Amino acid sequence: MRERLLKEEDGFTLPELMVTMMMMILVMFALYSIFDMSIRVFSFGNDKVEAVENARIGLERMEREIRAAYPYDRTATPPDTRLLATWSESEITFGHDLNRDHAITSGEEITYNLSGGSSPTLLRNGQPVIEFVEPEGLKFEYLRADETAAASEAQIAIVRVELTIVVDDRVQKLSTDVALRNRSSQS
């Protein structure tokens, strides 16, 4: 009886097992390809979103600091009412009166500019703030209150900042207009 039970139990042949294994391998490779592609798409989207978000946060910080630019020396005779020490198309330097002595001293200046090289970075006092900036991607425009071009530092009431970042050949432009808060309080 035992022999009869063993003879009736047919197993899988080697070719059947090989075909089944090949089909499973093909299905696994297809699933892996779909998974790998979805990870790449997510990673690309995540990198771009993160770069744009970092640029937006950095631009907001720059905006706050420029808005609060402080006159260089109100205690001098005559007072030095400059808000901006450097004001070019690609760089800005201004003071913050951190110790509240009404004069900008060493360590109270802030400079924003781009690093050189193949991968420009927005720098604040030489420290990186925003990566993925396009070469020539930082521009400052200096305007009067009526939004015409300012000819001198004393006429500057608004600083227009334009920042262009590039992530995986995708360009994103961010810009803001900054009204100098302490310009109107000077006399």
GUMIGU-660998 format. One record per atom (N, C-alpha, C, CB): z, y, x; residue number from 1. Coordinates in steps of 0.2 Angstrom, whole numbers, m for minus. Glycine has a CB too. Example, Ala and Ser with C-alpha at 12.3 -4.5 7.8 and 13.67 -1.06 7.14 Angstrom:
((39,m28,66),1)
((39,m22,62),1)
((39,m16,66),1)
((45,m22,57),1)
((35,m11,64),2)
((36,m5,68),2)
((39,0,64),2)
((29,m3,70),2)
***
This chain:
((0,m6,4),1)
((0,0,0),1)
((0,6,4),1)
((6,0,m5),1)
((4,6,10),2)
((4,12,14),2)
((m3,13,17),2)
((9,10,20),2)
((m6,8,19),3)
((m13,9,22),3)
((m18,12,17),3)
((m16,2,24),3)
((m17,10,11),4)
((m21,13,6),4)
((m20,20,5),4)
((m20,9,m1),4)
((m14,23,5),5)
((m12,30,4),5)
((m15,34,10),5)
((m4,31,4),5)
((m14,31,16),6)
((m17,34,22),6)
((m24,35,22),6)
((m15,31,28),6)
((m28,30,19),7)
((m35,30,19),7)
((m37,35,14),7)
((m38,24,17),7)
((m34,37,9),8)
((m35,41,3),8)
((m34,49,6),8)
((m32,40,m3),8)
((m30,50,10),9)
((m28,56,13),9)
((m34,59,18),9)
((m22,57,16),9)
((m39,62,15),10)
((m44,65,19),10)
((m42,71,22),10)
((m51,65,16),10)
((m43,73,28),11)
((m41,79,32),11)
((m47,83,32),11)
((m38,78,39),11)
((m46,89,36),12)
((m52,93,37),12)
((m56,91,44),12)
((m50,100,38),12)
((m62,91,44),13)
((m66,89,50),13)
((m66,95,54),13)
((m73,87,48),13)
((m67,94,61),14)
((m68,99,66),14)
((m73,105,64),14)
((m69,96,72),14)
((m79,103,62),15)
((m83,108,60),15)
((m80,113,54),15)
((m90,106,58),15)
((m77,110,49),16)
((m74,114,44),16)
((m69,119,46),16)
((m71,109,38),16)
((m65,116,51),17)
((m60,121,54),17)
((m63,126,58),17)
((m55,116,58),17)
((m68,125,62),18)
((m71,130,66),18)
((m74,135,61),18)
((m77,126,70),18)
((m78,133,56),19)
((m81,138,51),19)
((m75,142,48),19)
((m85,134,46),19)
((m70,139,46),20)
((m64,143,43),20)
((m61,148,48),20)
((m59,138,41),20)
((m60,146,54),21)
((m58,150,59),21)
((m62,156,61),21)
((m56,146,66),21)
((m69,155,61),22)
((m74,160,62),22)
((m74,165,57),22)
((m81,157,63),22)
((m73,163,51),23)
((m73,167,45),23)
((m67,172,45),23)
((m74,163,38),23)
((m61,169,47),24)
((m55,173,47),24)
((m55,178,53),24)
((m49,168,49),24)
((m58,176,58),25)
((m59,181,64),25)
((m63,187,62),25)
((m62,177,70),25)
((m69,185,59),26)
((m73,191,56),26)
((m70,195,51),26)
((m80,188,53),26)
((m66,192,47),27)
((m62,197,42),27)
((m57,201,46),27)
((m59,192,37),27)
((m54,198,51),28)
((m49,201,55),28)
((m52,207,59),28)
((m45,197,60),28)
((m58,206,62),29)
((m61,211,65),29)
((m63,217,61),29)
((m67,209,69),29)
((m66,215,55),30)
((m68,220,50),30)
((m61,225,48),30)
((m71,217,43),30)
((m56,221,46),31)
((m50,225,45),31)
((m47,229,50),31)
((m44,220,42),31)
((m48,227,56),32)
((m46,231,62),32)
((m50,237,63),32)
((m46,226,69),32)
((m57,236,62),33)
((m61,242,62),33)
((m60,247,57),33)
((m69,239,62),33)
((m58,245,51),34)
((m56,250,46),34)
((m50,253,48),34)
((m56,246,39),34)
((m45,250,50),35)
((m38,252,52),35)
((m39,257,58),35)
((m34,247,54),35)
((m43,255,63),36)
((m44,259,69),36)
((m48,266,67),36)
((m48,256,74),36)
((m53,266,63),37)
((m56,272,61),37)
((m51,276,57),37)
((m62,270,56),37)
((m47,274,52),38)
((m43,278,48),38)
((m38,281,53),38)
((m39,274,43),38)
((m35,278,58),39)
((m31,281,63),39)
((m34,286,67),39)
((m28,275,68),39)
((m40,285,69),40)
((m44,291,72),40)
((m45,297,68),40)
((m51,288,75),40)
((m47,296,62),41)
((m48,301,57),41)
((m41,305,56),41)
((m51,299,50),41)
((m36,301,55),42)
((m29,304,54),42)
((m27,308,60),42)
((m24,299,52),42)
((m28,305,66),43)
((m26,309,72),43)
((m30,315,73),43)
((m27,304,78),43)
((m37,315,72),44)
((m41,321,73),44)
((m38,326,68),44)
((m48,319,71),44)
((m37,325,61),45)
((m35,329,57),45)
((m28,332,58),45)
((m35,326,50),45)
((m24,328,61),46)
((m17,330,62),46)
((m17,334,68),46)
((m13,324,64),46)
((m21,333,73),47)
((m22,337,79),47)
((m24,344,77),47)
((m26,334,85),47)
((m29,344,73),48)
((m32,351,71),48)
((m27,355,67),48)
((m38,350,67),48)
((m24,352,62),49)
((m19,355,58),49)
((m13,358,63),49)
((m16,350,53),49)
((m11,353,67),50)
((m5,355,72),50)
((m7,361,76),50)
((m3,350,76),50)
((m13,361,79),51)
((m16,367,83),51)
((m16,373,79),51)
((m22,365,86),51)
((m19,373,73),52)
((m19,379,69),52)
((m13,381,67),52)
((m24,377,63),52)
((m8,377,65),53)
((m1,379,63),53)
((2,382,69),53)
((3,373,61),53)
((2,379,75),54)
((5,382,81),54)
((2,389,83),54)
((4,378,87),54)
((m5,390,82),55)
((m8,396,83),55)
((m5,401,78),55)
((m16,396,82),55)
((m5,399,72),56)
((m2,404,66),56)
((5,406,68),56)
((m3,400,59),56)
((9,401,70),57)
((16,403,71),57)
((16,408,77),57)
((20,397,73),57)
((12,406,83),58)
((12,411,88),58)
((10,418,87),58)
((8,408,94),58)
((5,418,82),59)
((2,425,80),59)
((7,428,76),59)
((m4,424,76),59)
((11,425,72),60)
((16,428,68),60)
((22,431,73),60)
((19,423,63),60)
((23,427,78),61)
((28,430,83),61)
((26,436,87),61)
((30,424,88),61)
((20,435,89),62)
((17,441,92),62)
((17,447,88),62)
((9,440,95),62)
((15,446,81),63)
((15,452,76),63)
((22,455,76),63)
((12,449,70),63)
((27,451,75),64)
((34,453,75),64)
((36,458,81),64)
((39,448,74),64)
((34,455,87),65)
((36,458,93),65)
((32,465,94),65)
((35,454,99),65)
((26,465,92),66)
((22,471,93),66)
((24,476,88),66)
((14,470,92),66)
((25,474,82),67)
((28,479,77),67)
((34,482,79),67)
((29,475,70),67)
((38,479,83),68)
((45,482,85),68)
((45,485,92),68)
((50,476,85),68)
((39,486,95),69)
((38,489,101),69)
((42,496,101),69)
((30,491,103),69)
((46,497,107),70)
((50,502,107),70)
((48,507,112),70)
((57,500,109),70)
((49,514,111),71)
((47,519,116),71)
((50,518,123),71)
((49,526,114),71)
((47,519,128),72)
((49,517,135),72)
((56,521,137),72)
((44,519,140),72)
((56,527,136),73)
((63,531,138),73)
((64,537,133),73)
((62,533,145),73)
((68,536,128),74)
((70,542,124),74)
((75,546,127),74)
((72,539,117),74)
((78,544,132),75)
((83,548,135),75)
((81,553,141),75)
((89,543,138),75)
((75,552,143),76)
((72,556,149),76)
((70,563,146),76)
((65,552,151),76)
((69,567,151),77)
((67,574,149),77)
((61,575,152),77)
((73,579,151),77)
((55,576,149),78)
((54,575,142),78)
((54,567,140),78)
((47,578,140),78)
((55,565,134),79)
((55,558,132),79)
((49,555,134),79)
((58,557,125),79)
((49,549,136),80)
((43,544,137),80)
((42,541,131),80)
((44,540,143),80)
((38,543,126),81)
((37,540,119),81)
((32,535,119),81)
((36,545,114),81)
((29,533,125),82)
((24,527,125),82)
((27,521,122),82)
((21,526,132),82)
((23,518,117),83)
((25,511,115),83)
((22,506,119),83)
((24,511,107),83)
((16,507,121),84)
((12,502,125),84)
((11,504,132),84)
((5,501,121),84)
((13,500,137),85)
((11,501,144),85)
((4,499,146),85)
((17,498,148),85)
((2,494,143),86)
((m5,491,144),86)
((m8,490,137),86)
((m5,485,149),86)
((m14,493,136),87)
((m17,491,130),87)
((m25,491,131),87)
((m16,497,125),87)
((m27,485,133),88)
((m34,484,134),88)
((m36,479,129),88)
((m35,481,141),88)
((m43,477,129),89)
((m45,473,124),89)
((m43,466,124),89)
((m53,473,124),89)
((m40,464,130),90)
((m38,457,131),90)
((m31,456,133),90)
((m42,454,136),90)
((m27,462,134),91)
((m20,461,136),91)
((m16,467,133),91)
((m19,462,143),91)
((m10,466,131),92)
((m5,471,129),92)
((1,470,132),92)
((m5,471,121),92)
((4,476,134),93)
((11,476,136),93)
((15,481,133),93)
((11,477,144),93)
((21,479,131),94)
((25,484,127),94)
((33,482,128),94)
((24,484,119),94)
((37,487,126),95)
((44,486,128),95)
((48,484,122),95)
((47,492,131),95)
((54,481,123),96)
((59,479,118),96)
((66,482,121),96)
((59,472,116),96)
((69,486,118),97)
((75,488,120),97)
((81,483,118),97)
((77,495,117),97)
((82,478,123),98)
((86,473,121),98)
((94,475,122),98)
((85,467,126),98)
((95,479,127),99)
((102,481,128),99)
((104,488,124),99)
((103,482,135),99)
((99,490,120),100)
((100,496,116),100)
((103,503,120),100)
((105,495,111),100)
((100,503,126),101)
((101,509,129),101)
((96,515,129),101)
((102,508,137),101)
((91,514,124),102)
((86,519,122),102)
((81,519,128),102)
((89,525,121),102)
((81,515,133),103)
((76,515,138),103)
((74,508,140),103)
((79,518,144),103)
((67,507,141),104)
((65,500,143),104)
((66,499,151),104)
((57,499,141),104)
((69,494,152),105)
((71,493,159),105)
((68,486,161),105)
((78,493,161),105)
((69,484,167),106)
((66,478,170),106)
((68,472,165),106)
((69,476,177),106)
((64,468,164),107)
((65,462,159),107)
((65,463,152),107)
((72,459,161),107)
((63,469,150),108)
((63,471,143),108)
((55,472,141),108)
((67,477,142),108)
((51,471,145),109)
((44,471,144),109)
((41,464,141),109)
((40,474,149),109)
((36,465,137),110)
((33,459,135),110)
((25,460,136),110)
((34,457,127),110)
((22,455,139),111)
((15,455,140),111)
((12,449,137),111)
((13,455,147),111)
((6,450,133),112)
((2,445,130),112)
((m5,445,133),112)
((2,445,122),112)
((m7,439,136),113)
((m14,439,138),113)
((m16,432,138),113)
((m14,442,145),113)
((m22,430,141),114)
((m25,424,141),114)
((m24,421,148),114)
((m32,423,138),114)
((m23,415,149),115)
((m23,412,156),115)
((m31,411,157),115)
((m19,405,156),115)
((m32,410,164),116)
((m39,409,165),116)
((m40,401,166),116)
((m41,412,172),116)
((m46,399,168),117)
((m47,392,169),117)
((m51,389,163),117)
((m41,389,169),117)
((m52,383,163),118)
((m57,380,159),118)
((m53,379,152),118)
((m59,373,161),118)
((m47,379,152),119)
((m43,378,145),119)
((m39,384,144),119)
((m39,371,145),119)
((m41,390,142),120)
((m37,396,141),120)
((m31,394,136),120)
((m41,401,139),120)
((m26,398,138),121)
((m20,397,134),121)
((m17,404,133),121)
((m14,393,138),121)
((m14,406,127),122)
((m11,412,126),122)
((m4,412,130),122)
((m10,414,119),122)
((m3,417,134),123)
((3,418,138),123)
((7,423,135),123)
((2,418,145),123)
((14,422,135),124)
((19,428,134),124)
((23,428,140),124)
((23,426,127),124)
((22,434,144),125)
((26,434,150),125)
((25,428,155),125)
((33,435,149),125)
((18,426,155),126)
((17,421,159),126)
((18,414,157),126)
((20,421,166),126)
((21,413,151),127)
((23,407,148),127)
((18,405,142),127)
((31,407,146),127)
((16,398,142),128)
((11,397,137),128)
((14,397,130),128)
((9,390,138),128)
((10,400,125),129)
((13,400,118),129)
((8,396,114),129)
((13,408,116),129)
((1,397,115),130)
((m4,394,111),130)
((m9,391,115),130)
((m7,399,106),130)
((m11,385,114),131)
((m16,381,117),131)
((m22,381,113),131)
((m14,374,119),131)
((m28,378,116),132)
((m34,378,113),132)
((m37,384,111),132)
((m33,374,107),132)
((m36,390,115),133)
((m39,396,113),133)
((m45,396,117),133)
((m34,402,116),133)
((m50,399,113),134)
((m57,399,115),134)
((m57,405,121),134)
((m62,401,110),134)
((m61,403,126),135)
((m62,409,131),135)
((m64,415,128),135)
((m67,406,137),135)
((m61,420,130),136)
((m62,427,127),136)
((m60,427,119),136)
((m70,429,127),136)
((m55,422,118),137)
((m53,421,111),137)
((m47,426,109),137)
((m52,414,110),137)
((m45,430,113),138)
((m40,435,111),138)
((m42,442,112),138)
((m33,434,116),138)
((m42,445,106),139)
((m45,452,106),139)
((m40,457,103),139)
((m52,453,103),139)
((m39,462,106),140)
((m34,468,103),140)
((m39,474,102),140)
((m28,470,108),140)
((m38,477,96),141)
((m41,483,94),141)
((m36,488,92),141)
((m46,482,88),141)
((m36,494,95),142)
((m31,499,94),142)
((m34,505,89),142)
((m29,502,101),142)
((m30,506,84),143)
((m33,510,78),143)
((m28,516,77),143)
((m34,506,72),143)
((m30,521,74),144)
((m26,526,71),144)
((m24,524,64),144)
((m30,533,71),144)
((m20,528,61),145)
((m17,526,54),145)
((m23,526,49),145)
((m12,532,52),145)
((m29,530,50),146)
((m34,530,46),146)
((m39,524,48),146)
((m38,536,46),146)
((m37,520,52),147)
((m41,514,55),147)
((m47,516,58),147)
((m43,509,49),147)
((m48,521,61),148)
((m53,523,66),148)
((m50,522,73),148)
((m55,531,65),148)
((m55,521,78),149)
((m53,519,85),149)
((m49,524,88),149)
((m59,518,89),149)
((m43,522,91),150)
((m39,527,94),150)
((m41,528,101),150)
((m31,524,95),150)
((m41,535,103),151)
((m44,537,110),151)
((m38,537,115),151)
((m47,543,110),151)
((m32,538,113),152)
((m26,538,118),152)
((m20,534,115),152)
((m24,545,119),152)
((m16,532,119),153)
((m10,528,117),153)
((m6,531,112),153)
((m5,527,123),153)
((m5,538,112),154)
((m2,542,107),154)
((m5,541,100),154)
((m1,549,109),154)
((m11,540,100),155)
((m14,539,93),155)
((m14,532,90),155)
((m22,541,94),155)
((m12,528,94),156)
((m12,521,91),156)
((m6,520,86),156)
((m11,516,97),156)
((m8,518,80),157)
((m4,517,74),157)
((m4,509,72),157)
((m5,521,68),157)
((m10,506,73),158)
((m11,500,71),158)
((m14,496,77),158)
((m16,499,65),158)
((m12,490,78),159)
((m15,485,83),159)
((m18,479,79),159)
((m10,483,88),159)
((m24,478,80),160)
((m28,473,76),160)
((m28,467,81),160)
((m35,475,73),160)
((m26,461,80),161)
((m26,456,84),161)
((m30,450,81),161)
((m18,453,86),161)
((m35,448,85),162)
((m39,442,83),162)
((m39,437,88),162)
((m47,445,83),162)
((m37,431,86),163)
((m36,425,90),163)
((m41,419,88),163)
((m29,422,90),163)
((m45,417,92),164)
((m49,411,90),164)
((m47,405,94),164)
((m57,413,92),164)
((m46,400,91),165)
((m45,393,94),165)
((m50,388,92),165)
((m38,391,91),165)
((m51,383,97),166)
((m56,378,96),166)
((m52,371,97),166)
((m62,379,101),166)
((m53,367,92),167)
((m50,360,93),167)
((m56,355,91),167)
((m44,359,88),167)
((m58,351,96),168)
((m64,346,95),168)
((m70,350,92),168)
((m61,341,90),168)
((m72,355,95),169)
((m78,359,93),169)
((m78,362,87),169)
((m84,355,94),169)
((m72,363,84),170)
((m71,366,77),170)
((m67,373,79),170)
((m67,362,72),170)
((m70,378,76),171)
((m68,385,78),171)
((m64,388,72),171)
((m74,390,80),171)
((m58,390,73),172)
((m54,393,68),172)
((m52,400,71),172)
((m47,389,67),172)
((m53,406,67),173)
((m51,412,69),173)
((m45,415,64),173)
((m57,417,67),173)
((m41,418,68),174)
((m35,420,65),174)
((m34,428,67),174)
((m28,417,67),174)
((m32,432,62),175)
((m32,439,64),175)
((m26,442,59),175)
((m39,443,63),175)
((m24,448,62),176)
((m19,452,59),176)
((m19,459,61),176)
((m12,448,60),176)
((m17,463,56),177)
((m16,470,58),177)
((m8,472,59),177)
((m19,475,53),177)
((m6,475,64),178)
((1,476,65),178)
((2,484,65),178)
((3,473,72),178)
((6,486,61),179)
((8,493,61),179)
((14,494,65),179)
((9,496,53),179)
((13,499,70),180)
((18,500,75),180)
((24,504,71),180)
((16,504,81),180)
((30,500,70),181)
((35,503,66),181)
((38,509,69),181)
((40,498,65),181)
((39,509,76),182)
((42,515,79),182)
((38,521,81),182)
((45,512,86),182)
((31,520,79),183)
((27,526,81),183)
((28,532,76),183)
((19,524,80),183)
((30,530,70),184)
((31,536,65),184)
((38,539,67),184)
((31,533,58),184)
((42,536,70),185)
((49,539,71),185)
((49,543,77),185)
((54,533,71),185)
((44,543,81),186)
((44,547,87),186)
((43,555,85),186)
((39,545,92),186)
((46,559,89),187)
((44,566,88),187)
((44,570,94),187)
((49,570,83),187)
***
